[in-house]
């Protein structure tokens, strides 16, 4: 049984990690590289250009956007890409292990896991791990001032745990009290509020910030849904074997 659980998580996590890496390199890395150009001062953003539109200029005033492809000019990008790829594989394999362990726990209480339910479980992971924390601490590009790191990590972890437990109570609570407690748990971190700096500032255009936050959520939605589908698929196959 344990071997089947580990195999299910391994295959699903590796496949989801590959997809996450492709989406990361395609959609997020170009935005990060461009934001780093603003952070370093190679590009400067003016929020109020004479023609009332956003102007993007470099230090010489040439209106030219940088090449934001992954390997645009820095040989260190290869090392960066390999590290990102490895982290995605490790992260989503870990997430897959958590999902499969939860499948096993649900099975002990007589709950049967299907592929359709696996997709829902994956989407629940997306809500708990990405959407709920992003409501207070959205994904940020380089060069954005932030509050104390330890405070943000504590709030983020508390939000993930509270949301995950709250969603479980909403899904499996057999009376009105447990779902009500689940709603309260989900709301508590946001009532407390995420830690933020006293003043907002940044060197990159707001449009770039919004693009990065939106793409981060989209990538997570696709990957978590795929992860739920794959873990459930391998789980069902293992149960039939």
Legacy VTK file of the C-alpha trace (Angstrom):
# vtk DataFile Version 3.0
C-alpha trace
ASCII
DATASET POLYDATA
POINTS 241 float
0.000 0.000 0.000
2.762 2.388 0.929
4.606 1.650 -2.321
1.466 2.426 -4.325
1.036 5.716 -2.468
4.625 6.745 -3.099
4.513 5.725 -6.764
1.270 7.635 -7.295
2.710 10.778 -5.726
6.019 10.462 -7.578
4.557 10.128 -11.066
1.909 12.797 -10.528
4.303 15.225 -8.846
6.973 14.915 -11.531
4.462 15.419 -14.346
2.870 18.421 -12.659
6.312 19.835 -11.882
7.320 19.662 -15.542
4.143 21.472 -16.592
4.630 24.068 -13.852
8.195 24.661 -15.031
7.138 25.153 -18.649
4.451 27.629 -17.615
6.864 29.368 -15.242
9.519 29.821 -17.919
6.971 30.899 -20.522
4.775 33.265 -18.516
6.584 34.333 -15.341
10.301 34.435 -16.063
10.013 37.127 -18.785
8.120 39.372 -16.362
10.661 38.753 -13.578
13.577 39.575 -15.884
11.924 42.793 -17.023
11.193 43.775 -13.416
14.843 43.171 -12.559
15.780 45.643 -15.288
13.776 48.295 -13.423
15.196 47.213 -10.066
18.771 47.571 -11.337
18.053 50.951 -12.923
18.671 49.747 -16.479
15.081 50.794 -17.162
13.167 53.648 -15.562
9.399 53.945 -15.417
7.743 57.357 -15.491
4.206 57.311 -14.141
3.218 60.596 -15.784
4.603 61.015 -19.278
3.891 64.223 -21.257
1.382 62.425 -23.481
-0.430 60.997 -20.431
0.663 57.468 -21.290
3.214 55.278 -19.597
6.707 55.737 -20.943
9.358 53.101 -20.556
12.869 54.340 -21.143
16.384 53.225 -20.479
19.121 55.501 -19.145
19.822 56.905 -22.599
16.148 57.657 -23.182
15.646 55.094 -25.938
12.105 53.762 -25.882
12.929 50.105 -26.232
11.772 47.189 -24.118
14.433 44.714 -23.053
14.771 41.194 -24.377
13.098 39.239 -21.598
13.692 35.747 -22.912
15.105 33.338 -20.349
18.608 33.293 -21.839
18.573 36.950 -22.951
22.150 37.885 -22.030
23.192 36.364 -18.737
24.917 32.986 -18.726
23.817 32.620 -15.108
20.266 32.265 -16.401
21.063 28.626 -17.244
21.879 27.884 -13.628
18.816 29.830 -12.563
16.611 27.839 -14.928
17.963 24.504 -13.721
17.392 25.480 -10.089
13.851 26.627 -10.845
13.098 23.384 -12.679
14.430 21.332 -9.780
12.457 23.317 -7.213
9.236 22.900 -9.174
9.733 19.117 -9.326
10.476 18.883 -5.609
7.612 21.188 -4.621
4.912 19.475 -6.644
6.128 16.016 -5.684
5.721 17.139 -2.087
2.250 18.491 -2.794
1.378 15.182 -4.474
2.522 13.263 -1.391
0.250 15.420 0.762
-2.719 14.821 -1.546
-2.163 11.066 -1.670
-1.817 10.919 2.123
-5.131 12.776 2.401
-6.701 10.326 -0.066
-5.584 7.464 2.176
-6.936 9.215 5.261
-10.266 9.856 3.537
-10.406 6.207 2.491
-10.125 5.107 6.112
-13.310 7.033 6.806
-15.071 5.348 3.912
-14.664 8.152 1.390
-13.970 6.885 -2.120
-11.623 8.932 -4.276
-12.468 9.281 -7.969
-10.692 11.201 -10.719
-13.397 13.862 -10.609
-12.929 14.257 -6.870
-9.172 14.390 -7.346
-9.621 17.455 -9.547
-11.712 19.065 -6.809
-9.079 18.222 -4.197
-6.412 19.762 -6.417
-8.497 22.888 -6.838
-8.962 23.040 -3.062
-5.178 22.931 -2.720
-4.965 25.842 -5.145
-7.451 27.839 -3.075
-5.627 27.143 0.179
-2.054 27.504 -1.062
-2.389 30.292 -3.620
-5.688 32.170 -3.684
-6.203 32.745 0.046
-2.639 33.991 0.723
-2.722 36.115 -2.454
-5.729 37.984 -1.069
-3.350 39.550 1.451
0.097 39.027 -0.031
-0.096 38.808 -3.823
2.900 37.625 -5.813
5.394 40.464 -6.229
8.115 41.208 -8.731
11.655 42.180 -7.657
12.092 45.708 -6.335
8.865 45.922 -4.317
9.275 47.042 -0.673
7.720 44.579 1.754
7.035 44.182 5.451
9.182 42.086 7.788
9.879 38.667 6.230
9.183 36.665 9.385
5.821 38.390 9.868
4.823 37.703 6.266
5.861 34.060 6.531
3.870 33.582 9.730
0.766 35.165 8.205
1.159 33.149 5.007
1.560 29.834 6.852
-1.357 30.577 9.158
-3.538 31.473 6.170
-2.687 28.255 4.315
-3.402 26.089 7.361
-6.590 27.921 8.332
-7.915 27.824 4.773
-7.065 24.154 4.301
-8.751 23.126 7.548
-11.681 25.428 6.838
-12.250 23.923 3.389
-12.117 20.412 4.882
-14.757 21.343 7.446
-16.929 22.845 4.724
-16.615 19.749 2.552
-16.951 17.029 5.175
-18.786 18.648 8.076
-21.930 16.659 8.795
-23.771 19.384 10.653
-24.080 23.153 10.463
-21.576 23.796 13.233
-18.482 22.402 11.495
-18.999 24.276 8.195
-19.637 27.451 10.215
-16.339 26.933 12.036
-14.700 26.385 8.645
-15.952 29.732 7.354
-14.660 31.477 10.480
-11.247 29.826 10.105
-10.991 30.927 6.479
-11.915 34.492 7.403
-9.677 34.925 10.478
-6.333 35.590 8.704
-7.959 38.246 6.526
-9.667 39.862 9.493
-6.269 40.042 11.205
-4.742 41.396 8.001
-1.508 40.641 6.222
1.605 42.633 7.183
2.410 45.445 4.756
4.958 48.276 4.710
3.889 51.689 5.957
4.137 53.154 2.467
3.646 51.637 -0.956
6.417 52.057 -3.485
8.046 50.299 -6.395
10.219 50.869 -9.409
8.385 48.712 -11.957
5.212 49.842 -13.758
1.976 48.865 -11.974
0.863 47.094 -15.150
3.860 44.778 -14.869
3.032 44.061 -11.225
-0.558 43.209 -12.089
0.546 41.006 -14.968
2.866 39.030 -12.714
0.262 38.560 -9.975
-2.390 37.464 -12.479
-0.099 35.059 -14.292
1.086 33.551 -11.009
-2.492 32.710 -10.068
-3.207 31.303 -13.529
-0.120 29.073 -13.496
-0.993 27.790 -10.029
-4.600 27.078 -11.038
-3.572 24.981 -14.028
-0.861 23.090 -12.159
-2.874 22.305 -9.038
-5.845 21.113 -11.084
-3.544 18.882 -13.123
-1.924 17.614 -9.941
-5.294 16.646 -8.485
-6.265 14.873 -11.690
-2.999 12.923 -11.932
-2.787 11.916 -8.274
-6.372 10.651 -8.399
-5.757 8.833 -11.691
-2.726 6.951 -10.349
-4.489 6.400 -7.029
-7.501 4.796 -8.705
-5.226 2.600 -10.834
-3.293 1.507 -7.778
-6.488 0.626 -5.917
-7.623 -1.565 -8.816
-4.278 -3.357 -9.128
LINES 1 242
241 0 1 2 3 4 5 6 7 8 9 10 11 12 13 14 15 16 17 18 19 20 21 22 23 24 25 26 27 28 29 30 31 32 33 34 35 36 37 38 39 40 41 42 43 44 45 46 47 48 49 50 51 52 53 54 55 56 57 58 59 60 61 62 63 64 65 66 67 68 69 70 71 72 73 74 75 76 77 78 79 80 81 82 83 84 85 86 87 88 89 90 91 92 93 94 95 96 97 98 99 100 101 102 103 104 105 106 107 108 109 110 111 112 113 114 115 116 117 118 119 120 121 122 123 124 125 126 127 128 129 130 131 132 133 134 135 136 137 138 139 140 141 142 143 144 145 146 147 148 149 150 151 152 153 154 155 156 157 158 159 160 161 162 163 164 165 166 167 168 169 170 171 172 173 174 175 176 177 178 179 180 181 182 183 184 185 186 187 188 189 190 191 192 193 194 195 196 197 198 199 200 201 202 203 204 205 206 207 208 209 210 211 212 213 214 215 216 217 218 219 220 221 222 223 224 225 226 227 228 229 230 231 232 233 234 235 236 237 238 239 240
